[in-house]
Amino acid sequence: MTTFITRCDQGPPDGIRLAVKDLIDVAGLPTTAGSRAVADDAGAASEDAPCMAGARAAGARVVGKANLFELAYGASGINEAFGTPVNPLDPARVPGGSSSGSAVAVATGEADVAYGSDTGGSIRIPSAFCGTAGLKTTHGRVSLAGVWPLAPSLDTVGPMAVDVAGLERGMALLEPGFSSVGASPAASVIRLRVPGVLVDEQIDAAVDAVLGRLGVEIEDLQLPEWVDAGRAGAQLADWEAVRSNRRLTSEPGLRAKLGPTVAQRLEEAAEVTDADVAAARRFQDGWRARLDALFRRADLLALPTVAFFAPRLEDAVGPRYIALTNPVNLAGLPAVSVPIPTAGPLPAGLQLIGPRNAEDRLLATARLVEAA
């Protein structure tokens, strides 16, 4: 079974069943980061990552460490070491990543809630491809201690579930006391269009149709800076990924155990220069200000989670999976992906983006989307 790298049964039998992405330390279990280079030397974690504290206090039952794209450094969900989790909507298609096992675990009912991580779209993309819901939290809101790093200035931990009620439960585990009950849903939404990113017509139409049924004020906006933000975010992610995984690439014995896709990507990422990073950081400041200005015009932003439906497994390499997600990470903002019906056989993901710490409003609005 490729959904989980390690199975377990920790906690009371009647507790919420929780799958934990295998980047997050769980006491008594190894953390593999989905990589043989890590797994072969990994001992059992001596203690939980701090983000597990709320789940333990609430009596959640940890059912396993969920599979992922190796080192969380890819968005297709393919795993060359441990096998690829099976997309429950179509086994011939990729599940999306990097939190592939987490999305599949909740989609197939093996877990009520899953924890994933999101550096450039790794919660939202598999949620869109598997027809589930996922919440990327505000950067810094959930502790990253005890979480295998990819790009710490972009990394986040968040919940995944089949629906918004599950995301609510997941947030309450990650942050005891969290509730979106009583939060006001968005009264106004900016519908973003991104020149330079070709969106499948069925997906675009589905997003427009759902937004039109919400009964909120909609402003249509072209945002060409989005593509530049994606480029800057990718450079920062690559630069930090090289440094986070330097031990794996510098020791020949470990490097030989890396999957060829990740090994090649880390090699290419090493070409990002300090000057590139300095320019990306300067852009990041302006990008945050640009989005802050949009939130003075509307409560939330909306666009598709992914521009296309899940590719077939043989076509996994090449698509720009994170084109509509990683600019959100560059700004450090929260975003939720919820499944919406399309004219075709597969659902799409609607992505709602909010200002910092607006997770309660995002979930309140996502409930309206479900109702619509």
MARGUDO-313968 format. One line per 4 residues: number of its first residue (from 1); their letters; for each residue z negated, y negated, x of N, C-alpha, C, O. Coordinates in steps of 0.2 Angstrom, whole numbers. Atoms other than C-alpha are relative to their C-alpha. Example, Ala and Ser with C-alpha at 12.3 -4.5 7.8 and 13.67 -1.06 7.14 Angstrom:
REM MARGUDO-313968
1	AS	0,6,4,-39,22,62,0,-6,4,-3,-5,9 ~ 1,6,-4,-36,5,68,-3,-5,-4,-4,-11,-1 .
END
This chain:
REM MARGUDO-313968
1	MTTF	0,6,4,0,0,0,0,-6,4,-4,-7,9 ~ -1,5,-5,5,-16,8,-3,-7,-3,-3,-12,1 ~ 3,6,2,-4,-29,-3,-6,-2,4,-7,-7,5 ~ 6,2,-4,-20,-27,7,1,3,7,4,9,8 .
5	ITRC	0,-3,-7,-22,-24,26,-7,4,0,-6,9,3 ~ 6,-4,0,-40,-18,23,-3,0,-7,-4,-6,-10 ~ 3,0,6,-48,-12,7,-7,0,1,-10,3,6 ~ 7,-1,0,-66,-13,3,-3,-1,-7,1,-2,-12 .
9	DQGP	4,1,6,-79,-15,-11,-7,-2,1,-12,1,2 ~ 6,3,-1,-92,-27,-7,-2,-5,-6,2,-9,-8 ~ 3,4,6,-103,-34,-21,-1,4,-6,1,10,-6 ~ 2,-3,6,-109,-30,-38,6,3,-4,11,-1,-4 .
13	PDGI	-6,-3,3,-97,-19,-48,2,-4,-6,8,-3,-8 ~ -3,4,5,-96,-31,-62,1,-7,2,3,-12,-2 ~ -1,6,-3,-93,-46,-51,8,-2,-1,12,3,-2 ~ -7,2,0,-76,-56,-51,3,3,6,0,3,11 .
17	RLAV	-4,-4,-5,-64,-46,-41,4,-5,4,8,-9,2 ~ -3,5,-4,-59,-57,-26,4,3,6,1,8,10 ~ -4,-1,-5,-45,-54,-14,0,-6,5,0,-11,3 ~ 1,5,-5,-47,-63,3,6,0,5,7,6,8 .
21	KDLI	-5,0,-5,-32,-68,14,-3,2,6,-8,-1,8 ~ 3,-3,-6,-34,-59,30,1,-5,6,2,-3,12 ~ 1,5,-5,-36,-75,40,-7,-2,-1,-10,-6,4 ~ 6,2,2,-53,-78,32,-5,5,2,-5,11,0 .
25	DVAG	5,-4,-2,-68,-70,40,-5,3,-6,-7,-1,-10 ~ 5,-4,5,-78,-57,29,-4,4,4,-2,9,8 ~ 4,-4,-4,-93,-50,36,1,8,0,2,10,-6 ~ -1,-7,0,-91,-32,41,7,3,1,9,9,1 .
29	LPTT	-7,-2,0,-72,-32,41,4,-4,6,2,-10,7 ~ -4,4,-5,-59,-37,55,4,-5,-4,6,-4,-9 ~ -4,5,2,-49,-52,53,7,1,4,6,0,10 ~ -6,-1,-4,-31,-48,58,6,-5,0,10,-5,5 .
33	AGSR	-5,5,0,-21,-63,54,7,3,-2,12,0,0 ~ -7,-4,2,-7,-50,48,4,1,7,10,2,6 ~ -4,-1,-7,-3,-47,67,-3,6,4,-9,6,4 ~ 3,-5,-5,-5,-32,78,-3,-3,6,-7,0,9 .
37	AVAD	3,3,-6,-8,-43,92,-7,-2,-1,-11,-3,4 ~ 7,2,1,-24,-49,84,-4,7,-2,-9,8,0 ~ 3,-5,3,-28,-33,74,-3,5,5,-8,8,4 ~ 1,-5,-5,-28,-21,89,-7,-1,4,-10,4,6 .
41	DAGA	6,2,-4,-43,-30,97,-5,-3,-4,-10,-5,-2 ~ 5,3,5,-52,-36,81,-5,4,-1,-4,10,-4 ~ 6,-3,3,-69,-31,78,-2,-2,-6,1,-7,-9 ~ 2,3,7,-78,-33,62,-4,-7,1,-7,-8,6 .
45	ASED	3,7,0,-83,-51,58,-8,1,-1,-10,5,-5 ~ 7,-1,0,-102,-53,61,-3,-4,-6,-8,-3,-8 ~ 2,4,5,-103,-66,47,6,-2,-4,12,-2,-2 ~ -5,3,4,-93,-73,32,2,-7,3,-2,-11,6 .
49	APCM	-2,7,0,-83,-89,34,-4,-4,-5,-5,-1,-10 ~ 4,4,5,-93,-103,26,4,-1,-7,0,-1,-12 ~ -4,1,7,-79,-104,12,-2,6,-5,0,6,-10 ~ 2,-6,4,-86,-87,6,-7,-1,-3,-9,3,-7 .
53	AGAR	6,0,2,-103,-93,3,-1,-1,-8,-5,3,-11 ~ 0,0,7,-100,-98,-15,1,6,-4,-2,8,-9 ~ -2,-6,3,-92,-82,-19,-6,5,0,-7,9,-5 ~ 6,-5,-1,-107,-72,-12,-5,-2,-5,-8,2,-8 .
57	AAGA	5,3,5,-119,-83,-22,1,2,-7,-4,3,-11 ~ -1,-1,7,-110,-80,-38,1,7,-1,2,9,-7 ~ -1,-7,2,-109,-61,-36,7,3,0,8,7,-4 ~ -7,-3,0,-91,-59,-33,1,6,4,-3,8,8 .
61	RVVG	-1,-7,-3,-84,-42,-28,6,-1,4,12,-1,2 ~ -6,1,-4,-73,-43,-13,4,7,0,0,12,2 ~ -4,-6,0,-59,-30,-15,4,2,6,7,7,6 ~ -4,-1,-6,-50,-32,1,3,-6,3,2,-12,1 .
65	KANL	-3,5,-4,-42,-42,14,8,0,-1,11,5,1 ~ -6,0,2,-25,-47,8,5,-1,6,4,-5,10 ~ -5,1,-5,-9,-46,18,3,-7,0,2,-11,-5 ~ -3,7,-1,1,-61,24,6,0,5,7,5,8 .
69	FELA	-5,1,-5,16,-67,34,-4,0,7,-9,-4,7 ~ 3,0,-6,11,-64,52,-3,-7,3,2,-11,3 ~ 3,7,-3,-1,-78,59,1,-5,-5,-1,-11,-4 ~ -1,5,6,3,-87,42,5,-5,2,6,-10,0 .
73	YGAS	-5,5,-3,18,-94,52,7,2,-3,12,3,0 ~ -7,-1,3,32,-91,39,-1,0,-8,-7,2,-10 ~ 1,1,8,35,-93,20,4,6,-4,4,5,-10 ~ -4,-6,3,46,-77,16,-5,5,-3,-4,8,-8 .
77	GINE	4,-5,1,31,-66,15,1,7,3,-3,12,2 ~ -2,-6,-4,39,-53,26,-5,1,5,-7,-3,8 ~ 4,-1,-5,27,-44,37,3,6,4,3,12,1 ~ -3,-5,-4,34,-34,51,-4,5,3,-2,11,5 .
81	AFGT	5,-4,-3,18,-26,57,-3,5,-6,-4,11,-5 ~ 4,-4,5,9,-20,41,4,1,-7,2,4,-12 ~ -4,-1,6,24,-20,28,-1,-6,-4,-5,-10,-4 ~ -1,6,4,29,-33,15,-3,2,-7,-1,7,-10 .
85	PVNP	2,-1,7,19,-34,-2,6,-1,-4,11,-4,-3 ~ -5,-1,4,30,-30,-16,0,-5,-6,-5,-6,-9 ~ -1,5,6,36,-44,-28,-1,3,-6,4,7,-8 ~ 0,-3,7,30,-39,-45,5,-1,-5,6,2,-10 .
89	LDPA	-5,2,5,44,-48,-54,6,4,2,10,5,-3 ~ -6,-4,-2,58,-39,-44,-1,2,8,-2,-2,12 ~ 2,-3,-7,54,-27,-29,6,-2,5,4,-1,11 ~ -5,2,-5,71,-32,-21,0,-7,3,3,-8,7 .
93	RVPG	1,7,-3,65,-50,-18,-6,-1,4,-11,3,3 ~ 6,2,-4,53,-58,-6,-6,-2,-4,-4,-5,-10 ~ 5,2,4,36,-61,-12,-2,-7,1,-6,-10,-3 ~ 2,7,-3,34,-78,-3,-6,1,4,-10,5,3 .
97	GSSS	5,0,-5,22,-82,10,-3,-7,2,0,-12,-1 ~ 3,-6,-3,12,-84,19,-5,4,-4,-7,10,-2 ~ 5,-4,4,-1,-79,6,3,5,-5,1,5,-11 ~ -4,-5,4,10,-65,0,-5,5,-4,-4,6,-10 .
101	GSAV	5,-5,3,-4,-52,-3,-4,-3,-5,-6,1,-10 ~ 5,3,5,-15,-64,-12,4,-1,-6,1,0,-12 ~ -4,1,6,-1,-68,-24,1,6,-4,0,7,-10 ~ -1,-7,3,3,-50,-27,-6,3,-3,-6,6,-8 .
105	AVAT	6,-3,2,-15,-45,-29,-2,-2,-7,-4,2,-11 ~ 2,2,7,-18,-56,-44,6,1,-5,4,2,-11 ~ -5,-1,4,-1,-54,-51,0,8,-3,2,9,-9 ~ 0,-7,2,-3,-35,-52,-7,2,-3,-8,8,-5 .
109	GEAD	6,-1,3,-21,-36,-58,-5,3,4,-10,6,2 ~ 4,-3,-5,-29,-29,-42,-6,-5,2,-11,-3,4 ~ 6,5,-1,-40,-45,-41,1,-5,-6,6,-7,-8 ~ 0,5,5,-45,-58,-53,1,-7,3,5,-11,0 .
113	VAYG	-1,6,-4,-45,-72,-40,2,2,7,-1,7,9 ~ -1,-1,-8,-38,-73,-22,-1,-6,3,1,-12,0 ~ 0,6,-5,-41,-85,-8,6,1,4,8,6,7 ~ -6,0,-4,-25,-90,1,-1,-6,5,-6,-10,4 .
117	SDTG	0,6,-4,-22,-103,14,7,-4,0,12,0,-2 ~ -6,4,1,-9,-117,14,1,-5,5,-3,-10,5 ~ -1,5,-6,-2,-126,29,7,-4,-1,7,-10,1 ~ -7,3,2,16,-130,22,2,2,-6,8,0,-8 .
121	GSIR	-3,-2,6,17,-122,6,-3,8,-2,0,11,-6 ~ 1,-7,0,9,-105,9,-4,3,-6,-5,9,-7 ~ 3,-2,7,-1,-104,-8,5,-1,-5,6,3,-9 ~ -5,2,6,12,-113,-19,6,4,0,8,6,-5 .
125	IPSA	-6,-4,0,27,-103,-13,0,7,-3,4,9,-7 ~ 1,-6,3,21,-86,-16,-2,0,-8,0,5,-12 ~ 1,1,7,14,-92,-33,6,-1,-4,7,2,-9 ~ -6,1,4,31,-98,-38,4,6,0,7,7,-5 .
129	FCGT	-4,-6,0,40,-82,-33,-3,6,-4,1,10,-6 ~ 3,-6,4,27,-70,-41,-2,-2,-7,-5,2,-10 ~ 2,2,7,25,-80,-57,-7,-1,-1,-10,0,-7 ~ 7,1,1,7,-84,-54,-2,-8,2,3,-12,3 .
133	AGLK	2,7,-1,-3,-100,-51,-4,-1,7,-8,4,9 ~ 4,0,-6,-10,-107,-35,-1,-8,1,2,-12,0 ~ 3,7,-2,-20,-123,-29,-1,-1,7,-5,2,10 ~ 1,2,-6,-18,-131,-13,-5,-6,0,-4,-11,-4 .
137	TTHG	6,5,0,-34,-141,-10,1,-6,5,5,-6,9 ~ 0,6,-5,-36,-158,-2,-2,2,7,-7,6,8 ~ 1,-1,-7,-36,-157,17,-7,-2,1,-9,-8,0 ~ 6,2,-2,-54,-156,23,-5,2,-6,-11,1,-5 .
141	RVSL	5,-1,5,-62,-152,6,-3,7,0,-9,7,-1 ~ 3,-7,-1,-65,-133,9,0,1,8,5,0,11 ~ 1,-2,-7,-72,-128,26,5,5,3,7,10,0 ~ -4,-5,-4,-60,-120,39,-3,4,5,0,7,9 .
145	AGVW	3,-4,-5,-73,-113,50,0,7,-2,0,9,-8 ~ -1,-7,2,-71,-95,51,7,2,-3,8,8,-5 ~ -6,-1,3,-53,-96,46,5,0,6,5,-5,10 ~ -5,0,-6,-39,-91,59,4,-6,-1,8,-7,-6 .
149	PLAP	-4,7,0,-30,-108,63,7,1,1,9,6,5 ~ -7,0,-2,-12,-111,62,1,-7,2,3,-8,8 ~ -1,7,-2,-11,-130,62,-6,-4,-4,-6,-6,-9 ~ 6,2,3,-29,-137,59,1,-7,-4,-3,-8,-9 .
153	SLDT	-1,6,3,-23,-154,54,3,0,-7,4,-5,-10 ~ -4,-1,6,-13,-147,40,-3,6,-4,-2,6,-10 ~ 2,-6,4,-22,-131,35,-5,-1,-5,-9,-6,-5 ~ 5,1,5,-31,-129,19,-1,7,-3,3,12,-2 .
157	VGPM	1,-6,3,-39,-115,9,-1,-1,-8,-4,-7,-9 ~ 0,1,7,-37,-113,-10,0,6,-4,1,11,-1 ~ 0,-6,4,-38,-101,-25,7,1,-3,11,-3,-3 ~ -6,-2,4,-24,-91,-33,-2,5,-5,-7,8,-5 .
161	AVDV	2,-4,6,-24,-82,-50,6,0,-4,11,-3,-2 ~ -5,0,5,-13,-78,-64,1,-6,-4,7,-7,-7 ~ 0,5,5,-17,-93,-74,-5,-6,3,-8,-5,8 ~ 4,6,-2,-26,-110,-73,-7,2,-1,-11,-1,3 .
165	AGLE	7,-2,1,-42,-103,-80,-2,4,7,-8,3,9 ~ 2,-4,-7,-42,-91,-64,-1,-5,6,-5,-4,10 ~ 1,5,-5,-39,-106,-53,-7,-4,-1,-10,-5,4 ~ 6,3,1,-54,-114,-61,-6,4,3,-10,1,6 .
169	RGMA	5,-5,-3,-65,-99,-57,0,0,7,-5,0,10 ~ -1,0,-7,-58,-99,-40,-3,-6,4,-6,-5,9 ~ 2,6,-3,-62,-117,-36,-8,0,-1,-11,-2,3 ~ 7,0,0,-80,-114,-43,-3,5,5,-9,4,6 .
173	LLEP	3,-4,-5,-82,-100,-31,0,-3,7,-4,-3,11 ~ 0,4,-7,-76,-111,-16,-4,-6,0,-7,-7,5 ~ 4,6,0,-86,-126,-22,-4,1,-6,-2,-2,-11 ~ 4,-1,6,-100,-121,-33,-2,-7,-4,-3,-12,-1 .
177	GFSS	1,6,4,-102,-133,-47,6,-4,-2,6,-8,-7 ~ -6,2,2,-84,-137,-48,2,1,-7,1,7,-9 ~ -2,-2,6,-77,-139,-65,5,-6,-2,4,-12,0 ~ -5,5,3,-61,-148,-73,-1,-1,-7,2,-5,-10 .
181	VGAS	2,1,7,-69,-147,-90,-2,-8,-1,-7,-10,3 ~ 2,7,1,-70,-165,-96,4,-5,4,4,-11,3 ~ -5,4,-4,-57,-171,-83,6,-2,-5,8,1,-9 ~ -6,3,4,-43,-182,-91,6,3,3,7,2,9 .
185	PAAS	-7,-2,-3,-26,-174,-89,4,-7,1,2,-12,-1 ~ -4,6,-1,-12,-186,-83,3,-3,-6,5,1,-11 ~ -3,4,6,-6,-199,-95,7,-2,3,11,-4,-2 ~ -7,2,-3,9,-203,-83,1,4,6,-3,6,10 .
189	VIRL	-2,-4,-5,19,-193,-71,7,-3,3,11,-5,-1 ~ -6,2,-4,32,-198,-58,4,7,1,2,11,5 ~ -4,-6,-2,46,-185,-58,4,-1,6,9,-5,6 ~ -3,1,-7,52,-184,-40,7,4,0,7,9,-2 .
193	RVPG	-6,-3,-2,70,-181,-35,1,-1,7,-1,-6,10 ~ 0,0,-7,73,-177,-17,8,0,2,10,6,3 ~ -7,0,-3,91,-182,-10,0,4,6,-5,3,10 ~ 0,-5,-5,96,-169,2,-3,7,-1,-2,11,4 .
197	VLVD	3,-6,2,87,-155,-6,4,3,-6,3,0,-11 ~ -4,-2,5,99,-145,-17,-5,5,-4,-7,10,-2 ~ 5,-4,5,88,-138,-32,5,4,-5,9,1,-8 ~ -3,-4,5,94,-123,-43,0,-4,-6,-5,-6,-9 .
201	EQID	0,4,6,100,-131,-59,-4,3,-5,-7,-1,-9 ~ 5,-3,4,90,-118,-69,-7,-3,1,-11,-4,-4 ~ 7,3,-2,74,-124,-60,-1,-7,-2,-6,-9,-5 ~ 0,7,2,78,-142,-62,-1,-1,-7,-5,-5,-10 .
205	AAVD	0,1,7,81,-140,-80,-7,2,-3,-9,-1,-8 ~ 7,-3,3,65,-130,-83,-5,-5,1,-10,-6,-3 ~ 6,5,-2,54,-143,-74,1,-6,-5,-4,-8,-8 ~ -1,6,5,62,-157,-85,-2,2,-7,-5,-2,-10 .
209	AVLG	2,-2,7,60,-147,-101,-8,0,-1,-10,-2,-6 ~ 8,0,1,41,-144,-98,-3,-7,0,-7,-8,-4 ~ 3,7,0,38,-162,-93,1,-3,-6,-3,-7,-9 ~ -2,4,6,47,-168,-108,-5,2,-6,-5,-1,-11 .
213	RLGV	4,-3,5,35,-157,-119,-7,-2,1,-11,-1,-4 ~ 7,2,-1,19,-164,-112,-3,-6,-3,-9,-7,-4 ~ 2,6,3,19,-180,-121,-3,-5,4,-8,-9,2 ~ 3,6,-5,15,-191,-106,6,-4,2,12,-2,1 .
217	EIED	-5,4,-2,24,-205,-99,4,2,7,0,4,11 ~ -4,-2,-6,38,-200,-86,4,-5,3,8,-8,-1 ~ -4,4,-4,46,-210,-73,4,4,5,1,8,9 ~ -5,-4,-4,61,-203,-64,1,-4,7,2,-10,7 .
221	LQLP	0,4,-6,61,-208,-45,3,4,5,2,10,6 ~ -3,-3,-6,72,-204,-30,-4,-2,6,-6,-7,6 ~ 4,1,-6,62,-202,-14,3,3,6,1,9,8 ~ -3,-3,-6,73,-200,1,-4,1,6,-3,5,10 .
225	EWVD	5,0,-6,58,-202,13,-3,7,0,-5,9,5 ~ 3,-7,1,53,-184,7,3,4,6,-1,8,9 ~ -3,-4,-5,65,-176,19,-2,-2,7,-4,3,11 ~ 3,2,-6,59,-186,34,-7,2,1,-10,4,6 .
229	AGRA	7,-3,0,41,-181,29,0,7,2,-5,10,5 ~ 0,-7,-1,46,-163,29,1,1,8,-1,6,11 ~ -1,-1,-7,53,-165,47,-6,-1,4,-8,2,9 ~ 6,1,-4,37,-173,53,-5,5,-1,-8,7,4 .
233	GAQL	5,-6,1,26,-160,45,2,6,4,-3,9,6 ~ -2,-6,-4,36,-146,53,-1,-1,7,-3,4,10 ~ 1,1,-7,35,-154,70,-8,1,2,-10,4,7 ~ 7,0,-2,16,-156,69,-2,8,-1,-6,10,3 .
237	ADWE	2,-7,1,14,-138,62,2,4,6,-2,8,8 ~ -3,-4,-6,25,-131,76,-5,-1,6,-7,3,10 ~ 4,2,-6,15,-141,90,-7,3,-1,-9,6,5 ~ 7,-2,1,-2,-136,83,0,8,0,-4,11,3 .
241	AVRS	-1,-8,0,4,-117,80,0,2,7,-3,7,9 ~ 0,-2,-7,8,-116,99,-6,0,3,-8,5,7 ~ 7,1,-3,-9,-122,104,-5,5,-4,-9,8,0 ~ 4,-5,3,-18,-111,91,1,7,2,-4,11,2 .
245	NRRL	-2,-7,-2,-9,-95,97,1,0,7,5,5,9 ~ -2,0,-7,-8,-99,115,-2,6,4,1,9,8 ~ 3,-6,-3,-19,-84,120,5,6,-1,7,10,3 ~ -4,-6,2,-7,-72,111,7,-1,3,10,4,4 .
249	TSEP	-7,1,-3,9,-80,119,-1,0,8,4,2,11 ~ 0,1,-7,2,-82,137,-2,7,3,-1,8,9 ~ 2,-6,-3,-5,-64,139,5,5,-2,7,7,-8 ~ -6,-4,1,10,-52,141,-2,6,-5,2,8,-9 .
253	GLRA	1,-6,4,1,-37,133,-1,-2,-7,1,2,-12 ~ 1,2,7,-3,-47,117,7,-3,-2,9,-1,-8 ~ -6,3,2,14,-56,117,5,6,-2,9,5,-7 ~ -5,-6,1,23,-39,117,-2,3,-7,2,6,-10 .
257	KLGP	2,-2,6,13,-35,101,2,-4,-6,2,-2,-12 ~ -2,5,5,19,-50,91,7,3,-3,11,5,0 ~ -7,-1,4,33,-47,78,5,-4,3,4,-10,5 ~ -6,4,-3,50,-53,84,1,-7,-3,3,-11,0 .
261	TVAQ	-1,6,3,51,-66,71,-5,-6,2,-3,-11,3 ~ 5,4,-2,35,-74,75,0,-2,7,-1,-8,9 ~ 0,2,-7,37,-73,94,6,-5,1,5,-9,5 ~ -6,4,-1,54,-81,93,-2,-7,-3,0,-12,0 .
265	RLEE	2,6,3,47,-95,81,-5,-4,5,-4,-10,6 ~ 4,4,-4,33,-99,93,3,-2,7,2,-7,9 ~ -4,2,-6,45,-99,108,4,-7,-2,4,-12,2 ~ -4,6,2,56,-112,98,-5,-6,-1,-3,-12,1 .
269	AAEV	5,5,1,40,-122,93,-2,-3,6,-4,-9,6 ~ 3,2,-6,35,-124,111,5,-6,3,3,-10,7 ~ -4,5,-2,50,-136,113,-2,-7,-4,1,-12,-2 ~ 2,6,3,42,-149,102,-5,-4,5,-9,-1,8 .
273	TDAD	3,4,-6,36,-163,114,-6,-4,-3,-7,-5,-9 ~ 5,4,2,21,-174,114,2,-7,-3,-1,-9,-8 ~ -3,6,3,32,-189,110,2,1,-7,2,-3,-11 ~ -2,-1,7,39,-180,95,-7,0,-5,-6,-3,-10 .
277	VAAA	6,-1,4,21,-177,89,-3,-7,-1,-5,-9,-7 ~ 2,7,1,16,-196,92,4,-3,-5,1,-7,-9 ~ -4,3,5,31,-201,82,-2,3,-7,-2,-1,-12 ~ 2,-3,6,26,-189,68,-6,-2,-3,-7,-3,-9 .
281	RRFQ	6,2,2,9,-195,68,0,-8,-3,-3,-9,-8 ~ -1,7,2,15,-213,66,3,0,-7,2,-4,-12 ~ -3,-1,6,26,-207,52,-5,2,-6,-5,-1,-11 ~ 5,-3,4,11,-198,44,-4,-6,-3,-5,-6,-9 .
285	DGWR	4,6,3,2,-215,42,3,-3,-6,1,-5,-11 ~ -4,3,5,16,-223,33,1,4,-6,1,2,-12 ~ -1,-4,6,19,-208,22,-6,1,-5,-5,0,-11 ~ 6,0,4,1,-207,16,0,-7,-4,-2,-7,-10 .
289	ARLD	1,7,4,2,-226,11,6,0,-5,5,-3,-10 ~ -5,0,5,19,-223,2,-2,4,-6,-1,2,-11 ~ 2,-4,6,12,-209,-9,-6,-3,-3,-7,-3,-9 ~ 5,4,4,-4,-219,-12,2,-6,-4,0,-7,-10 .
293	ALFR	-3,5,4,7,-233,-18,3,3,-7,2,0,-12 ~ -3,-3,6,15,-221,-30,-6,2,-5,-5,2,-11 ~ 6,-1,4,-2,-216,-37,-3,-6,-4,-7,-5,-8 ~ 2,6,4,-5,-234,-42,5,-1,-6,4,-5,-10 .
297	RADL	-5,1,5,11,-232,-53,-1,6,-5,1,5,-11 ~ 0,-6,5,7,-215,-61,-6,5,3,-8,4,8 ~ 5,-4,-2,-7,-202,-61,2,6,4,-2,7,9 ~ -2,-6,-4,2,-187,-54,8,-1,2,11,-4,-1 .
301	LALP	-7,-1,-1,19,-183,-46,2,7,-2,-2,12,-1 ~ -3,-7,2,30,-168,-51,7,1,2,11,-3,3 ~ -6,-3,-3,44,-158,-44,0,7,0,-6,10,0 ~ 0,-7,-1,49,-140,-42,-5,2,6,-5,-2,11 .
305	TVAF	4,-3,-6,38,-129,-30,5,2,5,4,0,11 ~ -5,-2,-5,53,-121,-22,7,-2,-4,7,-1,-10 ~ -6,3,2,71,-127,-24,4,6,-3,10,5,-6 ~ -4,-6,1,77,-109,-27,-4,6,-2,-10,6,-1 .
309	FAPR	4,-6,1,72,-92,-34,-1,4,6,2,3,11 ~ 1,-4,-6,65,-79,-23,6,4,3,9,7,-1 ~ -6,-3,-3,79,-73,-11,-1,8,0,-7,10,0 ~ 0,-8,-1,83,-54,-10,-3,1,7,-2,-3,12 .
313	LEDA	3,-1,-7,74,-46,5,5,0,6,3,-2,11 ~ -5,0,-6,90,-44,15,2,-8,1,5,-9,7 ~ -1,7,-1,92,-63,13,-6,-5,2,-6,-11,1 ~ 7,4,-1,74,-68,18,1,-5,5,-3,-10,5 .
317	VGPR	0,5,-6,79,-77,34,5,-6,-1,11,-5,-3 ~ -4,5,0,86,-94,33,-1,-6,-5,-1,-12,-4 ~ 2,5,5,81,-103,17,-5,-5,2,-10,-3,5 ~ 6,5,-2,71,-119,18,-5,0,-6,-6,-4,-10 .
321	YIAL	6,-2,4,56,-112,9,-4,-6,-2,-6,-8,-7 ~ 5,5,1,45,-127,12,2,-7,-1,-1,-12,0 ~ -3,6,0,57,-141,9,-4,-5,-5,-4,-11,-5 ~ 4,4,5,47,-147,-7,-7,1,0,-11,-2,-4 .
325	TNPV	7,-1,-1,30,-142,-1,-3,-3,6,-9,-6,5 ~ 4,2,-6,26,-147,17,-1,-7,0,-6,-9,4 ~ 2,7,0,27,-166,14,-7,-1,-3,-10,-6,-2 ~ 7,0,3,11,-163,3,-5,1,5,-10,-3,5 .
329	NLAG	5,-1,-6,2,-156,18,0,-5,5,-6,-7,7 ~ 0,6,-5,7,-170,29,-4,-6,-3,-7,-9,1 ~ 4,5,3,-1,-182,17,-7,2,-2,-12,-2,-3 ~ 7,-2,1,-17,-171,15,-2,1,-7,-8,1,-9 .
333	LPAV	1,1,7,-15,-171,-4,-1,7,-3,2,12,-1 ~ 1,-6,4,-20,-158,-17,7,1,-4,10,-4,-6 ~ -6,-2,4,-6,-149,-27,-1,7,-3,-4,11,0 ~ 1,-7,4,-5,-135,-40,7,2,-2,12,-2,-3 .
337	SVPI	-7,-3,2,10,-123,-43,-2,4,-6,-6,8,-6 ~ 1,-4,6,11,-116,-61,6,3,-2,11,-1,-2 ~ -7,-3,2,24,-104,-68,2,-3,-6,-1,-4,-11 ~ -3,3,6,36,-111,-80,6,5,-2,10,7,3 .
341	PTAG	-6,-4,2,50,-101,-90,7,-4,2,7,-10,2 ~ -6,3,-2,68,-104,-85,5,4,-5,3,8,-9 ~ -5,-4,4,85,-99,-94,2,6,3,5,10,-1 ~ -1,-6,-3,86,-85,-82,-6,5,-1,-10,4,-4 .
345	PLPA	5,-5,1,76,-69,-80,-7,-1,4,-12,2,3 ~ 6,1,-4,64,-76,-67,-3,-7,-2,0,-12,-4 ~ 3,6,1,51,-90,-69,1,-5,6,3,-2,11 ~ 1,5,-6,50,-106,-58,-7,-2,1,-11,-1,-3 .
349	GLQL	6,3,-1,36,-115,-51,0,-8,-1,5,-11,2 ~ 1,8,1,31,-133,-57,-5,-2,5,-11,1,4 ~ 5,2,-5,22,-142,-43,-2,-7,-2,2,-12,-3 ~ 3,6,2,10,-156,-48,-4,-2,6,-8,2,9 .
353	IGPR	4,3,-6,3,-167,-34,-4,-6,-2,-2,-10,-6 ~ 5,5,1,-12,-178,-35,-3,-4,6,-1,-2,11 ~ 3,3,-5,-21,-191,-25,-6,4,3,-8,9,0 ~ 5,-4,-4,-35,-185,-13,-6,2,-5,-8,-3,-9 .
357	NAED	6,-2,4,-49,-175,-22,1,0,-8,-3,-1,-12 ~ -1,0,7,-40,-175,-39,2,7,-3,5,8,-7 ~ -1,-7,2,-41,-156,-41,-1,1,-7,2,5,-11 ~ 2,-1,7,-50,-158,-58,6,-2,-4,7,1,-9 .
361	RLLA	-5,3,4,-36,-169,-65,6,5,1,10,6,-4 ~ -6,-5,-1,-22,-157,-58,-1,6,-4,3,8,-8 ~ 1,-6,4,-30,-142,-67,0,-2,-7,2,2,-11 ~ 0,3,7,-33,-152,-83,7,0,-2,9,1,-8 .
365	TARL	-7,1,2,-14,-156,-83,3,6,0,8,8,-4 ~ -3,-6,0,-9,-139,-78,-2,4,-6,3,8,-8 ~ 1,-4,6,-18,-132,-93,5,-3,-6,7,1,-10 ~ -4,3,5,-7,-144,-104,7,4,2,11,5,-3 .
369	VEAA	-6,-3,-1,8,-136,-95,0,7,-3,5,9,-6 ~ 0,-6,2,3,-119,-99,1,0,-8,4,4,-11 ~ -1,0,8,1,-124,-118,7,-2,-2,9,0,-7 ~ -7,2,1,18,-132,-117,5,6,1,11,5,0 .
END
